[in-house]
Amino acid sequence: MSLAARLALCVASCVALLGSLAPRARADRADAKPDLASFGAGALVVKDAASYDESWSGFWLLDEDPTSGWASPKGDIAPKAFVIELADRDEVSELAFDNGQVDGDGGRRGAKSVTVEISDKADTGYAHLAAVTLAVAKDDQHFAVATPKKGRYLRVTLQSNHGDPDYLELMGFAAYGKRVDSLPRPDASGAYATSFGTFRVLATGSTATGCYESKNGLIKNGGFDGRVLRFTWSETTGEGTHSGPAVLVFPADGKSFLGLWWNGAEAKPAGRWDGKLTGKTVGVCPHYKFDAKAAAGGDVAASLRADGRARIYGITFDVDSDHLRDESRATLDQLVAIAKAEPSWKLAIEGHTDSSGAADHNQTLSEKRAAAVKDYLVKAGVAAARLTTAGFGATRPVSTNDTSLGRSQNRRVEVVRS
């Protein structure tokens, strides 16, 4: 099946309620703590097993969608191991697996015996975490870890299937627990070779801007949450301008990225971006040059001029808090520069959350976060009379709240010009 066809099958899914070992429908998983091993949380498969083709690679184990996953080459059902790099150093206390929607043969292709290990290094030092036996054709199979352990890398080994002689498959993997150490984000600035031409990314604090050499491509209003970069892509041809959201995740070594992009407001990703670092010199695109204006918030200012609104992902907060992270300073300073450069503008600052937690809590949190941004601008010299704030909680999502990836896009600040 082609990658495009696999992507077309993607259906929103929710994160599991912790503590339950009984499989349950993904629609019941909205209130859970995040899946530490999901792509949306910044996890990546850094050592993949041989697969049937690209549309069945190990990447699809981490997309929180039980209709996509990994499959072995035909006739190769020997044990297969995957190494997953977590975004931070975590303590893992629970695991979950999906094998309910494997292809054909009554579920016999699905993984049966699985071992999971954890380490602080990708190649050595693995400690046993769990050995589990999966039921036939069931999603959301949960297993508590008897002795939770800490680490940065998970090695997941599929030992056997349920009897099919040709294929070994797994459709999803998840790990739950808590963050132990927040690790520094790799320096993402540089030039990357991709199938869409060269990507050129300039990262300043939690803010990122850039371009790519396909259809006058632009990376607009980008912001980091850990090592996950969220931004708006834009392409212009003779038929007009098209845009949509995108997410890139950078591994610890900063030498590559892996991403997904969406067309407009469509719910399902339209494709994947893979980039390999070719040099730390950012360079320029024929249609875009990095200059002082861009560094001072040119993308945000342009959005405010053209649309009257800018969605900003470079402003981040501590978990369940209105405390601004230090990495947000570069983006906040861009807003200060814009406000001072356009003294006639009045700016409304909006706070938006994902749907985790109760609605009244999310409402209050979004209001406090908007107020924290206003307070920063006022202390930097922007007149308070020019600024208003509003919180919308989780009532105005721009993506699904059923996955870590979607929730990361819904946690944001927007600024409206009047």
matplotlib code that plots the C-alpha trace (Angstrom):
import matplotlib.pyplot as plt

x = [0.0, 1.4, 2.3, -0.5, -2.9, -1.7, -2.1, -5.6, -6.5, -5.5, -8.3, -8.0, -7.3, -7.0, -4.5, -5.1, -6.4, -3.5, -3.8, -6.2, -4.9, -8.1, -8.3, -10.8, -11.9, -9.5, -12.4, -12.1, -8.5, -8.9, -8.1, -4.8, -1.3, 0.7, 2.2, 6.0, 6.7, 4.5, 5.7, 3.7, 5.7, 9.0, 9.8, 11.5, 12.5, 16.3, 17.0, 14.3, 13.8, 13.5, 10.0, 7.6, 8.0, 8.2, 4.5, 5.0, 8.2, 8.6, 7.7, 4.0, 4.3, 4.4, 1.7, -1.1, -3.2, -4.0, -4.8, -1.1, 1.9, 4.9, 5.1, 8.0, 9.2, 7.3, 8.8, 10.9, 9.2, 12.5, 12.6, 12.7, 14.0, 13.3, 15.1, 13.0, 14.6, 12.4, 12.5, 13.6, 14.8, 11.7, 10.6, 8.4, 5.7, 3.2, 3.2, 0.5, 0.2, -2.1, -2.4, -6.2, -6.0, -3.2, -3.7, -5.6, -5.2, -7.5, -4.9, -2.3, 0.2, 0.1, 2.9, 2.5, 5.6, 7.3, 10.1, 10.9, 14.2, 15.4, 18.7, 20.4, 22.3, 21.1, 23.6, 24.4, 23.3, 19.8, 17.8, 14.8, 11.5, 8.8, 8.1, 4.4, 2.2, -0.4, -3.8, -4.9, -6.3, -6.8, -6.0, -5.1, -3.5, -2.0, 0.6, 1.9, 5.7, 6.5, 9.5, 9.4, 12.8, 14.4, 16.1, 16.2, 15.9, 13.5, 14.3, 11.2, 11.7, 8.9, 9.8, 7.0, 3.5, 0.3, 1.2, 1.3, 4.2, 4.8, 4.4, 5.1, 3.2, 2.5, 0.2, 1.0, 3.2, 2.9, 4.8, 3.5, 5.1, 6.7, 9.5, 12.6, 15.0, 14.2, 17.0, 18.3, 16.9, 19.4, 20.4, 18.1, 19.5, 21.0, 20.3, 18.7, 18.4, 14.8, 12.6, 11.1, 14.5, 16.7, 15.1, 16.7, 15.8, 16.9, 16.1, 16.3, 15.3, 12.0, 11.3, 12.0, 11.6, 12.8, 12.2, 12.4, 13.2, 9.9, 7.1, 8.5, 8.0, 8.1, 8.3, 6.2, 5.5, 7.4, 7.9, 9.5, 8.0, 10.9, 12.3, 9.0, 8.8, 5.3, 4.8, 2.7, 4.0, 3.2, 3.7, 3.0, 2.6, 0.8, -2.4, -2.1, -0.9, -1.6, -0.7, -1.3, 0.2, 3.3, 5.3, 9.0, 10.8, 14.6, 16.6, 19.2, 22.2, 20.4, 21.5, 18.1, 14.4, 11.2, 7.9, 4.3, 2.3, -1.4, -3.3, -5.2, -7.5, -7.7, -7.7, -5.4, -1.7, -1.1, 2.5, 5.8, 9.0, 12.4, 15.5, 19.2, 21.5, 24.0, 25.5, 25.0, 25.2, 21.6, 22.1, 19.2, 16.5, 16.0, 12.6, 13.5, 16.4, 17.0, 17.4, 17.0, 13.3, 12.6, 14.6, 12.5, 9.2, 8.7, 6.5, 4.2, 4.0, 3.2, 0.4, -1.0, -1.0, -2.4, -4.9, -5.2, -4.3, -1.1, -0.9, 2.2, 3.8, 7.1, 5.5, 5.5, 4.6, 5.5, 3.1, -0.4, 1.0, 1.0, 4.8, 6.5, 9.5, 12.8, 13.0, 9.9, 11.8, 12.9, 9.3, 8.0, 10.7, 9.5, 6.0, 7.4, 9.3, 6.2, 4.1, 6.7, 7.1, 3.3, 2.2, -1.3, -2.1, -4.1, -3.4, -5.7, -3.8, -5.6, -4.8, -5.7, -5.2, -5.8, -8.7, -6.7, -8.3, -11.7, -13.2, -13.3, -9.7, -8.7, -10.6, -8.9, -5.5, -5.9, -6.9, -3.8, -1.5, -2.8, -2.4, 1.2, 2.0, 0.4, 2.4, 5.6, 4.8, 3.8, 7.1, 9.0, 7.4, 4.2, 1.3, -1.2, -4.1, -3.1, -3.4, -6.4, -6.5, -9.0, -8.9, -10.8, -9.7, -10.1, -13.1, -11.3, -9.1, -7.1, -6.4, -7.7, -7.4, -7.3, -3.5, -0.4, 0.4, -3.0, -3.0, 0.5, -1.0, -4.0, -1.7, -0.9, -1.1, -2.8, -2.6, -5.3, -4.8, -7.3]
y = [0.0, 3.4, 6.0, 8.3, 5.5, 4.7, 8.4, 8.4, 5.7, 7.9, 8.3, 10.5, 8.5, 9.3, 8.8, 6.0, 6.4, 5.3, 2.6, 0.4, -2.9, -3.6, -2.6, 0.1, 2.3, 5.1, 7.6, 7.0, 8.2, 12.0, 12.7, 10.8, 11.9, 12.1, 9.1, 9.7, 7.5, 9.4, 11.5, 14.4, 14.2, 14.4, 10.6, 9.2, 5.7, 6.1, 2.4, 0.8, -2.8, -4.0, -3.4, -4.3, -0.8, 2.8, 3.0, 0.2, 1.6, 1.9, 5.5, 4.5, 2.8, 6.2, 8.1, 7.2, 5.7, 2.0, 1.7, 2.4, 0.5, -1.7, -4.9, -7.1, -8.1, -11.1, -14.4, -12.7, -13.3, -13.5, -11.2, -7.5, -4.7, -0.9, 1.8, 4.7, 8.0, 9.9, 13.6, 13.7, 11.4, 9.7, 7.1, 4.6, 2.8, 1.6, 0.3, -0.1, -1.9, -2.0, -5.1, -5.1, -3.9, -5.9, -7.0, -10.2, -13.7, -13.3, -11.3, -14.1, -11.6, -9.4, -9.4, -11.9, -11.9, -8.5, -7.4, -3.8, -2.5, 1.0, 2.7, 6.1, 5.3, 4.1, 1.2, -0.1, -0.4, -1.7, -2.9, -5.1, -3.2, -5.7, -8.9, -9.1, -11.4, -9.7, -11.0, -11.7, -8.7, -6.2, -2.5, -0.6, -3.5, -2.1, -3.5, -2.0, -2.1, -4.0, -1.9, 1.5, 2.5, 5.7, 6.3, 8.0, 5.1, 2.2, -0.9, -2.8, -6.3, -8.2, -11.9, -13.7, -13.4, -15.4, -18.1, -16.4, -17.9, -14.8, -11.5, -10.0, -6.8, -4.2, -1.3, 0.9, 1.3, 3.7, 4.4, 6.3, 7.6, 10.9, 13.2, 13.0, 15.4, 17.9, 17.8, 20.7, 21.1, 20.5, 23.5, 23.2, 26.1, 25.0, 23.6, 20.3, 18.2, 17.0, 15.8, 19.3, 20.9, 22.4, 23.4, 26.4, 26.9, 29.7, 29.1, 31.8, 30.7, 29.0, 30.8, 29.5, 30.9, 29.8, 28.6, 25.7, 25.5, 24.1, 26.4, 29.4, 27.5, 29.4, 28.3, 30.9, 31.7, 28.7, 27.8, 25.0, 23.0, 21.0, 19.5, 19.6, 22.5, 23.7, 26.2, 27.2, 26.2, 28.4, 27.8, 30.1, 29.2, 30.7, 29.2, 31.2, 30.6, 27.5, 26.8, 24.6, 23.5, 21.3, 19.6, 18.7, 16.7, 17.0, 14.1, 14.7, 14.9, 17.7, 16.1, 15.5, 16.0, 14.1, 15.8, 15.7, 18.4, 19.1, 20.8, 23.7, 22.7, 19.0, 16.6, 14.0, 14.6, 15.0, 13.8, 13.3, 15.5, 13.9, 16.1, 15.5, 18.2, 19.3, 22.2, 24.7, 27.6, 28.5, 30.3, 31.8, 30.7, 32.4, 33.8, 34.5, 36.1, 36.0, 39.5, 41.7, 42.2, 38.5, 38.2, 41.0, 39.3, 39.8, 36.7, 37.6, 41.2, 40.1, 37.8, 40.6, 43.0, 40.6, 38.6, 40.7, 37.6, 35.5, 32.1, 31.9, 28.7, 30.1, 31.1, 28.2, 27.6, 25.1, 22.2, 23.2, 26.6, 30.2, 30.5, 31.5, 29.4, 31.2, 29.9, 32.0, 35.3, 35.6, 35.3, 37.6, 40.2, 39.9, 40.9, 43.8, 45.0, 44.7, 46.7, 49.4, 49.5, 49.9, 52.3, 52.7, 48.9, 47.6, 43.9, 41.3, 38.4, 35.0, 32.0, 28.5, 25.1, 21.5, 19.5, 17.7, 18.5, 20.0, 22.7, 25.3, 24.6, 25.0, 28.3, 29.7, 28.5, 30.1, 33.4, 33.4, 32.5, 35.4, 37.7, 36.5, 37.5, 40.9, 41.4, 40.7, 43.2, 45.9, 45.4, 45.8, 49.2, 48.5, 50.6, 48.5, 50.4, 49.0, 45.4, 43.2, 39.5, 36.7, 33.0, 30.4, 27.2, 24.2, 25.7, 26.7, 23.8, 24.0, 20.2, 17.0, 16.7, 13.0, 12.7, 14.2, 15.7, 17.4, 18.7, 20.2, 22.3, 23.4, 24.8, 28.2, 31.9, 34.0, 37.7, 39.8, 43.3, 46.1]
z = [0.0, -0.9, 1.7, 0.5, 0.9, 4.3, 5.3, 3.9, 6.5, 9.5, 11.9, 15.1, 18.2, 21.9, 24.6, 27.1, 30.6, 32.8, 35.3, 33.3, 31.8, 29.9, 26.3, 25.7, 22.8, 21.8, 22.2, 26.0, 26.2, 26.0, 29.7, 29.9, 30.5, 27.3, 25.5, 26.0, 23.0, 20.5, 17.6, 19.0, 22.2, 20.2, 20.2, 17.1, 15.9, 15.6, 14.7, 12.5, 11.6, 8.0, 6.8, 4.0, 2.5, 3.6, 4.3, 6.9, 8.6, 12.3, 12.2, 12.1, 15.5, 17.1, 15.3, 17.8, 14.9, 15.3, 11.5, 10.6, 11.8, 11.0, 8.9, 8.1, 4.6, 3.4, 4.7, 7.4, 10.8, 12.8, 15.9, 15.0, 17.3, 17.2, 19.2, 20.2, 21.3, 23.8, 23.8, 27.5, 30.1, 31.5, 34.0, 32.2, 34.3, 31.7, 28.1, 25.5, 22.2, 19.2, 17.0, 16.4, 12.8, 11.3, 7.7, 7.0, 8.3, 11.3, 13.3, 13.2, 11.8, 14.8, 17.4, 20.3, 22.5, 23.0, 25.2, 26.1, 27.5, 28.6, 28.6, 28.7, 25.6, 22.2, 21.8, 25.2, 28.8, 28.3, 31.4, 31.2, 31.5, 30.6, 28.7, 27.5, 25.6, 23.4, 22.7, 19.2, 17.3, 20.1, 20.3, 23.5, 25.3, 28.5, 30.8, 34.1, 34.5, 37.7, 38.5, 36.6, 35.3, 33.9, 30.6, 27.3, 24.9, 24.6, 22.7, 21.6, 20.3, 18.6, 19.3, 17.6, 16.0, 16.4, 13.8, 10.4, 8.3, 6.2, 8.2, 11.6, 12.3, 15.1, 14.6, 17.6, 20.7, 23.6, 26.8, 29.9, 33.0, 34.0, 32.8, 35.0, 33.2, 30.5, 28.0, 25.9, 22.4, 19.6, 17.6, 14.6, 12.5, 9.2, 5.7, 5.2, 2.0, 1.4, -1.5, -1.5, -2.2, 0.5, 3.8, 5.4, 9.1, 11.4, 15.1, 17.7, 21.2, 20.7, 17.5, 14.0, 10.5, 7.1, 3.6, 1.3, -2.4, -3.7, -5.0, -3.1, 0.2, 3.5, 7.1, 9.0, 12.6, 13.8, 17.4, 19.4, 22.2, 23.3, 20.1, 18.3, 15.8, 14.8, 12.0, 9.0, 5.6, 2.6, -1.1, -4.0, -7.7, -10.6, -9.2, -6.0, -2.4, -0.4, 3.2, 6.2, 9.5, 9.8, 12.5, 12.5, 15.2, 15.5, 17.1, 19.8, 17.4, 15.3, 12.1, 10.6, 11.0, 10.4, 9.9, 8.8, 7.0, 6.4, 3.6, 5.0, 7.8, 6.8, 9.7, 8.1, 7.2, 3.5, 3.5, 5.3, 5.3, 5.9, 6.1, 6.4, 7.6, 5.0, 6.9, 9.8, 7.4, 6.8, 3.5, 1.5, -0.9, -4.2, -3.0, 0.6, 2.5, 6.2, 7.5, 10.5, 9.7, 9.9, 13.1, 14.6, 13.9, 10.2, 9.8, 12.6, 11.5, 8.0, 9.2, 11.3, 8.4, 5.9, 8.0, 11.2, 13.2, 13.9, 15.4, 17.5, 18.7, 20.0, 23.3, 25.7, 29.4, 32.1, 32.1, 33.5, 34.4, 33.3, 33.9, 30.7, 29.8, 29.3, 25.7, 24.9, 25.4, 21.7, 20.5, 23.2, 22.2, 18.6, 19.8, 21.7, 18.6, 16.5, 19.0, 19.1, 15.4, 14.9, 17.6, 16.1, 16.5, 19.4, 20.1, 21.6, 23.1, 23.1, 25.2, 23.9, 25.5, 24.5, 26.0, 28.8, 32.1, 33.0, 30.9, 33.7, 34.5, 30.9, 30.7, 33.7, 32.5, 29.1, 30.6, 32.9, 30.0, 27.9, 30.9, 31.4, 27.8, 28.3, 31.5, 29.7, 26.9, 29.4, 31.4, 28.1, 27.5, 25.5, 26.9, 28.7, 27.2, 23.8, 25.0, 25.9, 26.8, 26.4, 27.2, 25.2, 26.9, 24.5, 22.7, 19.5, 18.5, 15.2, 15.3, 16.9, 20.7, 20.3, 19.9, 21.4, 18.0, 17.7, 21.3, 20.8, 17.9, 20.0, 22.8, 21.5, 21.7, 19.0, 18.6, 16.8, 15.5, 15.6]

ax = plt.figure().add_subplot(projection="3d")
ax.plot(x, y, z, "-o")
ax.set_aspect("equal")
plt.show()
